[in-house]
Amino acid sequence: MKKLLSVIDAVLSFLLIFTLLLLLVPVCMQIFSRYTDLIPRYMWTEEMSRFFFVWLIMLGATLGVREKMHFDVDFLPQLSAQASRVLLFLCQVLMLIFSGVIFYWGIEFTQFGWNQTSELADMPMWWIFIAWPIAGFLWIVFLLDHMFSKPASDEGLNQESTS
């Protein structure tokens, strides 16, 4: 299972970099065409940059969950190790619920856009909408891996030992 998650992590990292590079193309075309007359002002570049940005956000959020860098806010004072474990478990359960909502309604969202196309690029909208259920599903997988792979004491939550 760890090997499969490592492969998924590597694929997500590659897709994130690839999506960022793809995002640069329409954005640069927009900027270049705005200030020069060398290329025409394409209307589809604005729409495609939005679509790539959506995928960039969802892939980044998924990698953030994998790396335990997303959905995390430290605003409580130092707690005991037991209280930190309870709070971590509660946060992970709430994150699982949120991920389940994103997954479930992401499927509904994708079904809603199944027969739609984008206005300017004439691209199937489900290509964009499917980012939500994919991200929700992977969030669930990564969260379950975090919850059941290591004891909470190995997570670095014991702030007395790290300070």
Stockholm file with secondary structure:
# STOCKHOLM 1.0

chainA/1-163         MKKLLSVIDAVLSFLLIFTLLLLLVPVCMQIFSRYTDLIPRYMWTEEMSRFFFVWLIMLGATLGVREKMHFDVDFLPQLSAQASRVLLFLCQVLMLIFSGVIFYWGIEFTQFGWNQTSELADMPMWWIFIAWPIAGFLWIVFLLDHMFSKPASDEGLNQESTS
#=GR chainA/1-163 SS CHHHHHHHHHHHHHHHHHHHHHHHHHHHHHHHHHHCSSSCCCSHHHHHHHHHHHHHHHHHHHHHHHTTCSSCCCCSCCCCHHHHHHHHHHHHHHHHHHHHHHHHHHHHHHHHTTTCBCTTTCCBTHHHHTHHHHHHHHHHHHHHHHHHHSCGGGGTCCHHHHC
#=GC SS_cons         CHHHHHHHHHHHHHHHHHHHHHHHHHHHHHHHHHHCSSSCCCSHHHHHHHHHHHHHHHHHHHHHHHTTCSSCCCCSCCCCHHHHHHHHHHHHHHHHHHHHHHHHHHHHHHHHTTTCBCTTTCCBTHHHHTHHHHHHHHHHHHHHHHHHHSCGGGGTCCHHHHC
//
